[in-house]
Amino acid sequence: MAGGPAGEQHGRMDRHTLLSREDVATDLEGSGFRHDGERLTAEFRTADFAGAVRLLDTVAVQADSMNHHPDVHLGWGRIEFDLLSHDVGGVTARDVALARRIGEIAAEQGAVAS
């Protein structure tokens, strides 16, 4: 991607730097995530409850390996992720990296962003 990951494209590589909607817009394209002003959020639709749980299970392993833990809302055929770096009170490059990875996992599993 041109410009590199969020934070780097503006010369900011500090994982504690807060990023605005404008900072992350390009990096979030195709991920299903949007910056709502406070956090990154996305909802994905699956065929059924078991599909949503499978998506959560895969994301949980990936998030844990990144030492980042999203807030999750799970229901029948849907799962919502909220990403926020609680230690700095906003969106950072860490959140963008996990959002992109969640979007990839969702696509691999056939989940559709809504």
Biopython code that builds the backbone (N, CA, C, O; Angstrom):
import numpy as np
from Bio.PDB.StructureBuilder import StructureBuilder

atoms = [
    (1, "MET", "N", (0.834, -1.168, 0.000)),
    (1, "MET", "CA", (0.000, 0.000, 0.000)),
    (1, "MET", "C", (0.876, 1.227, 0.000)),
    (1, "MET", "O", (1.865, 1.289, 0.731)),
    (2, "ALA", "N", (0.530, 2.190, -0.800)),
    (2, "ALA", "CA", (1.307, 3.427, -0.876)),
    (2, "ALA", "C", (1.287, 4.140, 0.449)),
    (2, "ALA", "O", (0.238, 4.272, 1.079)),
    (3, "GLY", "N", (2.430, 4.596, 0.869)),
    (3, "GLY", "CA", (2.501, 5.361, 2.102)),
    (3, "GLY", "C", (2.708, 4.526, 3.340)),
    (3, "GLY", "O", (3.028, 5.079, 4.392)),
    (4, "GLY", "N", (2.539, 3.220, 3.264)),
    (4, "GLY", "CA", (2.760, 2.356, 4.405)),
    (4, "GLY", "C", (1.585, 2.357, 5.354)),
    (4, "GLY", "O", (0.585, 3.031, 5.107)),
    (5, "PRO", "N", (1.694, 1.606, 6.444)),
    (5, "PRO", "CA", (0.619, 1.508, 7.410)),
    (5, "PRO", "C", (0.320, 2.845, 8.071)),
    (5, "PRO", "O", (1.145, 3.759, 8.077)),
    (6, "ALA", "N", (-0.873, 2.933, 8.622)),
    (6, "ALA", "CA", (-1.270, 4.154, 9.326)),
    (6, "ALA", "C", (-0.214, 4.527, 10.342)),
    (6, "ALA", "O", (0.375, 3.656, 10.983)),
    (7, "GLY", "N", (0.020, 5.771, 10.486)),
    (7, "GLY", "CA", (1.051, 6.232, 11.401)),
    (7, "GLY", "C", (2.346, 6.469, 10.674)),
    (7, "GLY", "O", (2.998, 7.492, 10.884)),
    (8, "GLU", "N", (2.738, 5.530, 9.809)),
    (8, "GLU", "CA", (3.968, 5.691, 9.047)),
    (8, "GLU", "C", (3.770, 6.666, 7.901)),
    (8, "GLU", "O", (4.683, 7.420, 7.563)),
    (9, "GLN", "N", (2.571, 6.659, 7.294)),
    (9, "GLN", "CA", (2.353, 7.501, 6.130)),
    (9, "GLN", "C", (2.453, 8.976, 6.478)),
    (9, "GLN", "O", (2.659, 9.798, 5.585)),
    (10, "HIS", "N", (2.319, 9.327, 7.713)),
    (10, "HIS", "CA", (2.426, 10.718, 8.135)),
    (10, "HIS", "C", (3.694, 10.948, 8.934)),
    (10, "HIS", "O", (3.817, 11.941, 9.651)),
    (11, "GLY", "N", (4.635, 10.026, 8.807)),
    (11, "GLY", "CA", (5.895, 10.166, 9.506)),
    (11, "GLY", "C", (5.790, 9.829, 10.988)),
    (11, "GLY", "O", (6.699, 10.127, 11.763)),
    (12, "ARG", "N", (4.680, 9.207, 11.381)),
    (12, "ARG", "CA", (4.477, 8.858, 12.786)),
    (12, "ARG", "C", (4.499, 7.349, 12.926)),
    (12, "ARG", "O", (3.588, 6.659, 12.468)),
    (13, "MET", "N", (5.535, 6.845, 13.557)),
    (13, "MET", "CA", (5.643, 5.408, 13.704)),
    (13, "MET", "C", (5.370, 4.974, 15.137)),
    (13, "MET", "O", (5.399, 3.781, 15.440)),
    (14, "ASP", "N", (5.105, 5.930, 16.018)),
    (14, "ASP", "CA", (4.840, 5.652, 17.413)),
    (14, "ASP", "C", (3.473, 4.981, 17.560)),
    (14, "ASP", "O", (2.454, 5.548, 17.165)),
    (15, "ARG", "N", (3.456, 3.798, 18.116)),
    (15, "ARG", "CA", (2.202, 3.073, 18.259)),
    (15, "ARG", "C", (1.272, 3.689, 19.288)),
    (15, "ARG", "O", (0.174, 3.179, 19.509)),
    (16, "HIS", "N", (1.690, 4.772, 19.919)),
    (16, "HIS", "CA", (0.839, 5.468, 20.880)),
    (16, "HIS", "C", (0.301, 6.788, 20.338)),
    (16, "HIS", "O", (-0.357, 7.532, 21.065)),
    (17, "THR", "N", (0.571, 7.085, 19.078)),
    (17, "THR", "CA", (0.079, 8.305, 18.451)),
    (17, "THR", "C", (-1.377, 8.118, 18.056)),
    (17, "THR", "O", (-1.720, 7.156, 17.370)),
    (18, "LEU", "N", (-2.229, 9.031, 18.487)),
    (18, "LEU", "CA", (-3.634, 8.973, 18.110)),
    (18, "LEU", "C", (-3.795, 9.333, 16.637)),
    (18, "LEU", "O", (-3.148, 10.251, 16.134)),
    (19, "LEU", "N", (-4.663, 8.599, 15.962)),
    (19, "LEU", "CA", (-4.894, 8.791, 14.542)),
    (19, "LEU", "C", (-6.334, 9.242, 14.300)),
    (19, "LEU", "O", (-7.268, 8.743, 14.927)),
    (20, "SER", "N", (-6.494, 10.182, 13.391)),
    (20, "SER", "CA", (-7.821, 10.699, 13.055)),
    (20, "SER", "C", (-8.446, 9.876, 11.932)),
    (20, "SER", "O", (-7.811, 8.984, 11.369)),
    (21, "ARG", "N", (-9.706, 10.193, 11.618)),
    (21, "ARG", "CA", (-10.377, 9.541, 10.492)),
    (21, "ARG", "C", (-9.568, 9.706, 9.215)),
    (21, "ARG", "O", (-9.393, 8.759, 8.448)),
    (22, "GLU", "N", (-9.080, 10.914, 8.998)),
    (22, "GLU", "CA", (-8.318, 11.203, 7.784)),
    (22, "GLU", "C", (-7.020, 10.407, 7.741)),
    (22, "GLU", "O", (-6.596, 9.969, 6.672)),
    (23, "ASP", "N", (-6.395, 10.221, 8.884)),
    (23, "ASP", "CA", (-5.136, 9.469, 8.949)),
    (23, "ASP", "C", (-5.301, 8.025, 8.499)),
    (23, "ASP", "O", (-4.383, 7.449, 7.916)),
    (24, "VAL", "N", (-6.456, 7.437, 8.762)),
    (24, "VAL", "CA", (-6.633, 6.002, 8.544)),
    (24, "VAL", "C", (-7.554, 5.641, 7.387)),
    (24, "VAL", "O", (-7.716, 4.461, 7.079)),
    (25, "ALA", "N", (-8.150, 6.618, 6.751)),
    (25, "ALA", "CA", (-9.160, 6.339, 5.725)),
    (25, "ALA", "C", (-8.654, 5.371, 4.660)),
    (25, "ALA", "O", (-9.327, 4.386, 4.355)),
    (26, "THR", "N", (-7.504, 5.629, 4.101)),
    (26, "THR", "CA", (-6.962, 4.771, 3.045)),
    (26, "THR", "C", (-6.621, 3.390, 3.588)),
    (26, "THR", "O", (-6.871, 2.383, 2.925)),
    (27, "ASP", "N", (-6.056, 3.336, 4.779)),
    (27, "ASP", "CA", (-5.646, 2.057, 5.363)),
    (27, "ASP", "C", (-6.826, 1.147, 5.686)),
    (27, "ASP", "O", (-6.671, -0.073, 5.725)),
    (28, "LEU", "N", (-8.001, 1.724, 5.918)),
    (28, "LEU", "CA", (-9.164, 0.920, 6.275)),
    (28, "LEU", "C", (-9.973, 0.448, 5.069)),
    (28, "LEU", "O", (-10.860, -0.393, 5.214)),
    (29, "GLU", "N", (-9.679, 0.977, 3.886)),
    (29, "GLU", "CA", (-10.436, 0.591, 2.691)),
    (29, "GLU", "C", (-10.439, -0.921, 2.514)),
    (29, "GLU", "O", (-9.393, -1.570, 2.549)),
    (30, "GLY", "N", (-11.627, -1.464, 2.323)),
    (30, "GLY", "CA", (-11.780, -2.889, 2.087)),
    (30, "GLY", "C", (-11.757, -3.754, 3.332)),
    (30, "GLY", "O", (-11.949, -4.967, 3.244)),
    (31, "SER", "N", (-11.526, -3.152, 4.495)),
    (31, "SER", "CA", (-11.444, -3.938, 5.727)),
    (31, "SER", "C", (-12.809, -4.150, 6.378)),
    (31, "SER", "O", (-12.978, -5.055, 7.195)),
    (32, "GLY", "N", (-13.779, -3.317, 6.014)),
    (32, "GLY", "CA", (-15.074, -3.363, 6.680)),
    (32, "GLY", "C", (-15.142, -2.444, 7.880)),
    (32, "GLY", "O", (-16.214, -2.246, 8.452)),
    (33, "PHE", "N", (-14.006, -1.878, 8.269)),
    (33, "PHE", "CA", (-13.955, -1.009, 9.442)),
    (33, "PHE", "C", (-14.104, 0.455, 9.063)),
    (33, "PHE", "O", (-13.759, 0.873, 7.957)),
    (34, "ARG", "N", (-14.625, 1.215, 10.004)),
    (34, "ARG", "CA", (-14.688, 2.670, 9.853)),
    (34, "ARG", "C", (-14.258, 3.296, 11.177)),
    (34, "ARG", "O", (-14.381, 2.685, 12.239)),
    (35, "HIS", "N", (-13.767, 4.492, 11.095)),
    (35, "HIS", "CA", (-13.353, 5.271, 12.275)),
    (35, "HIS", "C", (-14.545, 6.138, 12.639)),
    (35, "HIS", "O", (-14.933, 7.006, 11.858)),
    (36, "ASP", "N", (-15.124, 5.925, 13.787)),
    (36, "ASP", "CA", (-16.328, 6.675, 14.157)),
    (36, "ASP", "C", (-16.027, 7.935, 14.970)),
    (36, "ASP", "O", (-16.937, 8.556, 15.520)),
    (37, "GLY", "N", (-14.758, 8.303, 15.043)),
    (37, "GLY", "CA", (-14.359, 9.468, 15.817)),
    (37, "GLY", "C", (-13.725, 9.105, 17.144)),
    (37, "GLY", "O", (-12.943, 9.878, 17.698)),
    (38, "GLU", "N", (-14.063, 7.928, 17.655)),
    (38, "GLU", "CA", (-13.508, 7.460, 18.924)),
    (38, "GLU", "C", (-12.802, 6.123, 18.800)),
    (38, "GLU", "O", (-11.837, 5.850, 19.514)),
    (39, "ARG", "N", (-13.287, 5.296, 17.891)),
    (39, "ARG", "CA", (-12.781, 3.921, 17.768)),
    (39, "ARG", "C", (-12.956, 3.452, 16.345)),
    (39, "ARG", "O", (-13.569, 4.138, 15.527)),
    (40, "LEU", "N", (-12.419, 2.279, 16.047)),
    (40, "LEU", "CA", (-12.672, 1.610, 14.780)),
    (40, "LEU", "C", (-13.766, 0.589, 15.036)),
    (40, "LEU", "O", (-13.726, -0.127, 16.037)),
    (41, "THR", "N", (-14.723, 0.517, 14.161)),
    (41, "THR", "CA", (-15.834, -0.399, 14.359)),
    (41, "THR", "C", (-16.232, -1.060, 13.040)),
    (41, "THR", "O", (-16.153, -0.450, 11.974)),
    (42, "ALA", "N", (-16.657, -2.301, 13.135)),
    (42, "ALA", "CA", (-17.141, -3.041, 11.964)),
    (42, "ALA", "C", (-18.095, -4.120, 12.424)),
    (42, "ALA", "O", (-17.960, -4.677, 13.513)),
    (43, "GLU", "N", (-19.062, -4.401, 11.571)),
    (43, "GLU", "CA", (-19.963, -5.520, 11.804)),
    (43, "GLU", "C", (-19.877, -6.443, 10.601)),
    (43, "GLU", "O", (-19.890, -5.989, 9.457)),
    (44, "PHE", "N", (-19.791, -7.728, 10.863)),
    (44, "PHE", "CA", (-19.731, -8.725, 9.809)),
    (44, "PHE", "C", (-20.910, -9.676, 9.957)),
    (44, "PHE", "O", (-21.297, -10.043, 11.067)),
    (45, "ARG", "N", (-21.470, -10.063, 8.824)),
    (45, "ARG", "CA", (-22.577, -11.026, 8.776)),
    (45, "ARG", "C", (-22.028, -12.394, 8.383)),
    (45, "ARG", "O", (-21.184, -12.517, 7.495)),
    (46, "THR", "N", (-22.527, -13.408, 9.066)),
    (46, "THR", "CA", (-22.165, -14.796, 8.761)),
    (46, "THR", "C", (-23.455, -15.574, 8.503)),
    (46, "THR", "O", (-24.550, -15.058, 8.729)),
    (47, "ALA", "N", (-23.327, -16.796, 8.037)),
    (47, "ALA", "CA", (-24.495, -17.609, 7.706)),
    (47, "ALA", "C", (-25.323, -17.978, 8.928)),
    (47, "ALA", "O", (-26.535, -18.166, 8.827)),
    (48, "ASP", "N", (-24.677, -18.080, 10.076)),
    (48, "ASP", "CA", (-25.385, -18.511, 11.280)),
    (48, "ASP", "C", (-24.557, -18.166, 12.519)),
    (48, "ASP", "O", (-23.491, -17.560, 12.419)),
    (49, "PHE", "N", (-25.058, -18.554, 13.667)),
    (49, "PHE", "CA", (-24.365, -18.262, 14.922)),
    (49, "PHE", "C", (-23.006, -18.958, 14.980)),
    (49, "PHE", "O", (-22.021, -18.370, 15.425)),
    (50, "ALA", "N", (-22.960, -20.204, 14.532)),
    (50, "ALA", "CA", (-21.699, -20.946, 14.568)),
    (50, "ALA", "C", (-20.637, -20.251, 13.711)),
    (50, "ALA", "O", (-19.462, -20.242, 14.081)),
    (51, "GLY", "N", (-21.026, -19.677, 12.583)),
    (51, "GLY", "CA", (-20.082, -18.950, 11.738)),
    (51, "GLY", "C", (-19.530, -17.725, 12.440)),
    (51, "GLY", "O", (-18.346, -17.413, 12.314)),
    (52, "ALA", "N", (-20.383, -17.030, 13.178)),
    (52, "ALA", "CA", (-19.925, -15.854, 13.937)),
    (52, "ALA", "C", (-18.950, -16.273, 15.026)),
    (52, "ALA", "O", (-17.960, -15.586, 15.280)),
    (53, "VAL", "N", (-19.231, -17.402, 15.670)),
    (53, "VAL", "CA", (-18.342, -17.908, 16.723)),
    (53, "VAL", "C", (-17.005, -18.345, 16.126)),
    (53, "VAL", "O", (-15.955, -18.087, 16.716)),
    (54, "ARG", "N", (-17.028, -19.005, 14.960)),
    (54, "ARG", "CA", (-15.780, -19.398, 14.305)),
    (54, "ARG", "C", (-14.934, -18.175, 13.960)),
    (54, "ARG", "O", (-13.717, -18.186, 14.141)),
    (55, "LEU", "N", (-15.577, -17.129, 13.465)),
    (55, "LEU", "CA", (-14.857, -15.897, 13.152)),
    (55, "LEU", "C", (-14.250, -15.322, 14.420)),
    (55, "LEU", "O", (-13.087, -14.919, 14.425)),
    (56, "LEU", "N", (-15.020, -15.279, 15.484)),
    (56, "LEU", "CA", (-14.501, -14.770, 16.756)),
    (56, "LEU", "C", (-13.327, -15.602, 17.243)),
    (56, "LEU", "O", (-12.329, -15.052, 17.707)),
    (57, "ASP", "N", (-13.435, -16.916, 17.143)),
    (57, "ASP", "CA", (-12.364, -17.794, 17.613)),
    (57, "ASP", "C", (-11.062, -17.523, 16.867)),
    (57, "ASP", "O", (-9.996, -17.450, 17.479)),
    (58, "THR", "N", (-11.147, -17.373, 15.553)),
    (58, "THR", "CA", (-9.947, -17.112, 14.756)),
    (58, "THR", "C", (-9.374, -15.739, 15.071)),
    (58, "THR", "O", (-8.160, -15.585, 15.209)),
    (59, "VAL", "N", (-10.241, -14.745, 15.184)),
    (59, "VAL", "CA", (-9.787, -13.392, 15.508)),
    (59, "VAL", "C", (-9.169, -13.360, 16.898)),
    (59, "VAL", "O", (-8.173, -12.668, 17.111)),
    (60, "ALA", "N", (-9.734, -14.091, 17.838)),
    (60, "ALA", "CA", (-9.211, -14.091, 19.209)),
    (60, "ALA", "C", (-7.762, -14.557, 19.244)),
    (60, "ALA", "O", (-6.941, -13.972, 19.950)),
    (61, "VAL", "N", (-7.445, -15.589, 18.501)),
    (61, "VAL", "CA", (-6.068, -16.095, 18.461)),
    (61, "VAL", "C", (-5.146, -15.039, 17.859)),
    (61, "VAL", "O", (-4.066, -14.778, 18.390)),
    (62, "GLN", "N", (-5.571, -14.431, 16.749)),
    (62, "GLN", "CA", (-4.754, -13.409, 16.091)),
    (62, "GLN", "C", (-4.583, -12.187, 16.985)),
    (62, "GLN", "O", (-3.472, -11.674, 17.122)),
    (63, "ALA", "N", (-5.665, -11.715, 17.592)),
    (63, "ALA", "CA", (-5.604, -10.528, 18.451)),
    (63, "ALA", "C", (-4.685, -10.779, 19.646)),
    (63, "ALA", "O", (-3.889, -9.919, 20.022)),
    (64, "ASP", "N", (-4.803, -11.951, 20.228)),
    (64, "ASP", "CA", (-3.961, -12.281, 21.376)),
    (64, "ASP", "C", (-2.491, -12.275, 20.983)),
    (64, "ASP", "O", (-1.645, -11.816, 21.751)),
    (65, "SER", "N", (-2.182, -12.782, 19.790)),
    (65, "SER", "CA", (-0.790, -12.801, 19.344)),
    (65, "SER", "C", (-0.258, -11.388, 19.114)),
    (65, "SER", "O", (0.951, -11.160, 19.164)),
    (66, "MET", "N", (-1.168, -10.436, 18.861)),
    (66, "MET", "CA", (-0.791, -9.035, 18.659)),
    (66, "MET", "C", (-0.869, -8.241, 19.963)),
    (66, "MET", "O", (-0.611, -7.038, 19.986)),
    (67, "ASN", "N", (-1.230, -8.933, 21.048)),
    (67, "ASN", "CA", (-1.416, -8.309, 22.357)),
    (67, "ASN", "C", (-2.403, -7.140, 22.278)),
    (67, "ASN", "O", (-2.182, -6.070, 22.845)),
    (68, "HIS", "N", (-3.487, -7.386, 21.560)),
    (68, "HIS", "CA", (-4.537, -6.388, 21.395)),
    (68, "HIS", "C", (-5.869, -7.116, 21.482)),
    (68, "HIS", "O", (-6.031, -8.183, 20.891)),
    (69, "HIS", "N", (-6.808, -6.561, 22.201)),
    (69, "HIS", "CA", (-8.012, -7.306, 22.523)),
    (69, "HIS", "C", (-9.254, -6.454, 22.276)),
    (69, "HIS", "O", (-9.580, -5.575, 23.073)),
    (70, "PRO", "N", (-9.948, -6.722, 21.160)),
    (70, "PRO", "CA", (-11.102, -5.915, 20.794)),
    (70, "PRO", "C", (-12.304, -6.182, 21.691)),
    (70, "PRO", "O", (-12.424, -7.245, 22.300)),
    (71, "ASP", "N", (-13.188, -5.194, 21.757)),
    (71, "ASP", "CA", (-14.500, -5.409, 22.352)),
    (71, "ASP", "C", (-15.337, -6.064, 21.263)),
    (71, "ASP", "O", (-15.264, -5.680, 20.096)),
    (72, "VAL", "N", (-16.135, -7.060, 21.654)),
    (72, "VAL", "CA", (-16.879, -7.861, 20.684)),
    (72, "VAL", "C", (-18.331, -7.964, 21.123)),
    (72, "VAL", "O", (-18.634, -8.137, 22.303)),
    (73, "HIS", "N", (-19.226, -7.853, 20.136)),
    (73, "HIS", "CA", (-20.657, -8.072, 20.350)),
    (73, "HIS", "C", (-21.058, -9.186, 19.388)),
    (73, "HIS", "O", (-20.900, -9.056, 18.174)),
    (74, "LEU", "N", (-21.573, -10.270, 19.935)),
    (74, "LEU", "CA", (-21.847, -11.468, 19.155)),
    (74, "LEU", "C", (-23.342, -11.751, 19.162)),
    (74, "LEU", "O", (-23.991, -11.653, 20.204)),
    (75, "GLY", "N", (-23.884, -12.099, 18.012)),
    (75, "GLY", "CA", (-25.297, -12.470, 17.903)),
    (75, "GLY", "C", (-25.474, -13.492, 16.799)),
    (75, "GLY", "O", (-24.500, -13.939, 16.192)),
    (76, "TRP", "N", (-26.730, -13.863, 16.537)),
    (76, "TRP", "CA", (-26.999, -14.848, 15.503)),
    (76, "TRP", "C", (-26.612, -14.273, 14.151)),
    (76, "TRP", "O", (-27.205, -13.296, 13.696)),
    (77, "GLY", "N", (-25.615, -14.877, 13.504)),
    (77, "GLY", "CA", (-25.211, -14.484, 12.173)),
    (77, "GLY", "C", (-24.547, -13.124, 12.077)),
    (77, "GLY", "O", (-24.464, -12.552, 10.990)),
    (78, "ARG", "N", (-24.077, -12.602, 13.190)),
    (78, "ARG", "CA", (-23.399, -11.304, 13.133)),
    (78, "ARG", "C", (-22.404, -11.174, 14.280)),
    (78, "ARG", "O", (-22.570, -11.754, 15.354)),
    (79, "ILE", "N", (-21.367, -10.394, 14.010)),
    (79, "ILE", "CA", (-20.377, -10.097, 15.034)),
    (79, "ILE", "C", (-19.869, -8.687, 14.786)),
    (79, "ILE", "O", (-19.583, -8.309, 13.650)),
    (80, "GLU", "N", (-19.761, -7.922, 15.848)),
    (80, "GLU", "CA", (-19.277, -6.548, 15.757)),
    (80, "GLU", "C", (-17.993, -6.424, 16.574)),
    (80, "GLU", "O", (-17.899, -6.913, 17.700)),
    (81, "PHE", "N", (-17.012, -5.757, 15.974)),
    (81, "PHE", "CA", (-15.732, -5.509, 16.638)),
    (81, "PHE", "C", (-15.557, -4.012, 16.846)),
    (81, "PHE", "O", (-15.815, -3.216, 15.942)),
    (82, "ASP", "N", (-15.120, -3.636, 18.035)),
    (82, "ASP", "CA", (-14.748, -2.260, 18.349)),
    (82, "ASP", "C", (-13.288, -2.275, 18.775)),
    (82, "ASP", "O", (-12.905, -3.003, 19.691)),
    (83, "LEU", "N", (-12.485, -1.474, 18.109)),
    (83, "LEU", "CA", (-11.057, -1.413, 18.397)),
    (83, "LEU", "C", (-10.698, -0.031, 18.903)),
    (83, "LEU", "O", (-11.051, 0.984, 18.304)),
    (84, "LEU", "N", (-9.992, -0.016, 20.015)),
    (84, "LEU", "CA", (-9.578, 1.219, 20.666)),
    (84, "LEU", "C", (-8.364, 0.895, 21.516)),
    (84, "LEU", "O", (-8.355, -0.099, 22.242)),
    (85, "SER", "N", (-7.346, 1.729, 21.426)),
    (85, "SER", "CA", (-6.187, 1.560, 22.309)),
    (85, "SER", "C", (-6.519, 2.260, 23.619)),
    (85, "SER", "O", (-6.346, 3.471, 23.759)),
    (86, "HIS", "N", (-6.995, 1.477, 24.566)),
    (86, "HIS", "CA", (-7.449, 2.034, 25.843)),
    (86, "HIS", "C", (-6.345, 2.788, 26.571)),
    (86, "HIS", "O", (-6.617, 3.750, 27.290)),
    (87, "ASP", "N", (-5.098, 2.358, 26.388)),
    (87, "ASP", "CA", (-3.997, 2.998, 27.105)),
    (87, "ASP", "C", (-3.757, 4.438, 26.671)),
    (87, "ASP", "O", (-3.185, 5.223, 27.428)),
    (88, "VAL", "N", (-4.193, 4.801, 25.449)),
    (88, "VAL", "CA", (-4.034, 6.183, 24.984)),
    (88, "VAL", "C", (-5.374, 6.844, 24.685)),
    (88, "VAL", "O", (-5.416, 8.024, 24.337)),
    (89, "GLY", "N", (-6.470, 6.099, 24.817)),
    (89, "GLY", "CA", (-7.792, 6.678, 24.672)),
    (89, "GLY", "C", (-8.204, 7.020, 23.251)),
    (89, "GLY", "O", (-8.919, 7.997, 23.033)),
    (90, "GLY", "N", (-7.763, 6.227, 22.283)),
    (90, "GLY", "CA", (-8.163, 6.478, 20.905)),
    (90, "GLY", "C", (-7.586, 5.465, 19.960)),
    (90, "GLY", "O", (-7.073, 4.424, 20.372)),
    (91, "VAL", "N", (-7.672, 5.779, 18.683)),
    (91, "VAL", "CA", (-7.225, 4.883, 17.620)),
    (91, "VAL", "C", (-5.742, 5.105, 17.333)),
    (91, "VAL", "O", (-5.285, 6.237, 17.173)),
    (92, "THR", "N", (-5.009, 4.007, 17.273)),
    (92, "THR", "CA", (-3.578, 4.041, 16.958)),
    (92, "THR", "C", (-3.284, 3.062, 15.820)),
    (92, "THR", "O", (-4.173, 2.348, 15.356)),
    (93, "ALA", "N", (-2.049, 3.040, 15.389)),
    (93, "ALA", "CA", (-1.624, 2.122, 14.333)),
    (93, "ALA", "C", (-1.881, 0.667, 14.729)),
    (93, "ALA", "O", (-2.119, -0.175, 13.863)),
    (94, "ARG", "N", (-1.835, 0.368, 16.013)),
    (94, "ARG", "CA", (-2.145, -0.985, 16.492)),
    (94, "ARG", "C", (-3.557, -1.397, 16.113)),
    (94, "ARG", "O", (-3.800, -2.523, 15.678)),
    (95, "ASP", "N", (-4.488, -0.456, 16.287)),
    (95, "ASP", "CA", (-5.885, -0.742, 15.968)),
    (95, "ASP", "C", (-6.066, -0.956, 14.472)),
    (95, "ASP", "O", (-6.795, -1.854, 14.050)),
    (96, "VAL", "N", (-5.405, -0.133, 13.679)),
    (96, "VAL", "CA", (-5.503, -0.251, 12.225)),
    (96, "VAL", "C", (-4.955, -1.600, 11.770)),
    (96, "VAL", "O", (-5.557, -2.256, 10.920)),
    (97, "ALA", "N", (-3.830, -2.014, 12.323)),
    (97, "ALA", "CA", (-3.239, -3.303, 11.948)),
    (97, "ALA", "C", (-4.195, -4.450, 12.273)),
    (97, "ALA", "O", (-4.361, -5.364, 11.464)),
    (98, "LEU", "N", (-4.820, -4.411, 13.442)),
    (98, "LEU", "CA", (-5.745, -5.482, 13.800)),
    (98, "LEU", "C", (-7.005, -5.400, 12.953)),
    (98, "LEU", "O", (-7.543, -6.437, 12.566)),
    (99, "ALA", "N", (-7.487, -4.213, 12.658)),
    (99, "ALA", "CA", (-8.677, -4.064, 11.805)),
    (99, "ALA", "C", (-8.428, -4.686, 10.435)),
    (99, "ALA", "O", (-9.273, -5.409, 9.908)),
    (100, "ARG", "N", (-7.274, -4.402, 9.873)),
    (100, "ARG", "CA", (-6.946, -4.964, 8.566)),
    (100, "ARG", "C", (-6.894, -6.488, 8.633)),
    (100, "ARG", "O", (-7.383, -7.169, 7.732)),
    (101, "ARG", "N", (-6.304, -7.019, 9.693)),
    (101, "ARG", "CA", (-6.202, -8.479, 9.833)),
    (101, "ARG", "C", (-7.586, -9.099, 10.032)),
    (101, "ARG", "O", (-7.876, -10.149, 9.458)),
    (102, "ILE", "N", (-8.436, -8.469, 10.832)),
    (102, "ILE", "CA", (-9.797, -8.978, 11.027)),
    (102, "ILE", "C", (-10.542, -8.980, 9.696)),
    (102, "ILE", "O", (-11.247, -9.939, 9.381)),
    (103, "GLY", "N", (-10.392, -7.923, 8.922)),
    (103, "GLY", "CA", (-11.034, -7.875, 7.611)),
    (103, "GLY", "C", (-10.587, -9.011, 6.715)),
    (103, "GLY", "O", (-11.400, -9.593, 5.997)),
    (104, "GLU", "N", (-9.296, -9.334, 6.748)),
    (104, "GLU", "CA", (-8.766, -10.452, 5.953)),
    (104, "GLU", "C", (-9.350, -11.785, 6.428)),
    (104, "GLU", "O", (-9.762, -12.614, 5.617)),
    (105, "ILE", "N", (-9.380, -11.981, 7.735)),
    (105, "ILE", "CA", (-9.919, -13.226, 8.293)),
    (105, "ILE", "C", (-11.395, -13.371, 7.935)),
    (105, "ILE", "O", (-11.842, -14.447, 7.537)),
    (106, "ALA", "N", (-12.146, -12.286, 8.077)),
    (106, "ALA", "CA", (-13.571, -12.311, 7.745)),
    (106, "ALA", "C", (-13.768, -12.716, 6.285)),
    (106, "ALA", "O", (-14.616, -13.555, 5.979)),
    (107, "ALA", "N", (-12.989, -12.125, 5.392)),
    (107, "ALA", "CA", (-13.096, -12.455, 3.965)),
    (107, "ALA", "C", (-12.757, -13.928, 3.715)),
    (107, "ALA", "O", (-13.434, -14.601, 2.937)),
    (108, "GLU", "N", (-11.716, -14.420, 4.370)),
    (108, "GLU", "CA", (-11.324, -15.829, 4.217)),
    (108, "GLU", "C", (-12.446, -16.765, 4.635)),
    (108, "GLU", "O", (-12.610, -17.843, 4.064)),
    (109, "GLN", "N", (-13.216, -16.349, 5.632)),
    (109, "GLN", "CA", (-14.286, -17.196, 6.156)),
    (109, "GLN", "C", (-15.639, -16.920, 5.510)),
    (109, "GLN", "O", (-16.637, -17.543, 5.873)),
    (110, "GLY", "N", (-15.680, -16.000, 4.562)),
    (110, "GLY", "CA", (-16.927, -15.718, 3.859)),
    (110, "GLY", "C", (-17.867, -14.783, 4.581)),
    (110, "GLY", "O", (-19.024, -14.648, 4.184)),
    (111, "ALA", "N", (-17.395, -14.127, 5.641)),
    (111, "ALA", "CA", (-18.218, -13.143, 6.348)),
    (111, "ALA", "C", (-18.234, -11.851, 5.529)),
    (111, "ALA", "O", (-17.255, -11.510, 4.865)),
    (112, "VAL", "N", (-19.341, -11.152, 5.589)),
    (112, "VAL", "CA", (-19.524, -9.946, 4.793)),
    (112, "VAL", "C", (-19.720, -8.756, 5.713)),
    (112, "VAL", "O", (-20.540, -8.795, 6.631)),
    (113, "ALA", "N", (-18.954, -7.687, 5.460)),
    (113, "ALA", "CA", (-19.113, -6.466, 6.246)),
    (113, "ALA", "C", (-20.472, -5.850, 5.948)),
    (113, "ALA", "O", (-20.914, -5.804, 4.800)),
    (114, "SER", "N", (-21.121, -5.380, 6.999)),
    (114, "SER", "CA", (-22.429, -4.744, 6.791)),
    (114, "SER", "C", (-22.386, -3.281, 7.163)),
    (114, "SER", "O", (-23.396, -2.586, 7.052)),
]
sb = StructureBuilder()
sb.init_structure("model")
sb.init_model(0)
sb.init_chain("A")
sb.init_seg("    ")
for serial, (resi, resn, name, xyz) in enumerate(atoms, 1):
    if name == "N":
        sb.init_residue(resn, " ", resi, " ")
    sb.init_atom(name, np.array(xyz, "f"), 0.0, 1.0, " ", f" {name:<3s}", serial, name[0])
structure = sb.get_structure()
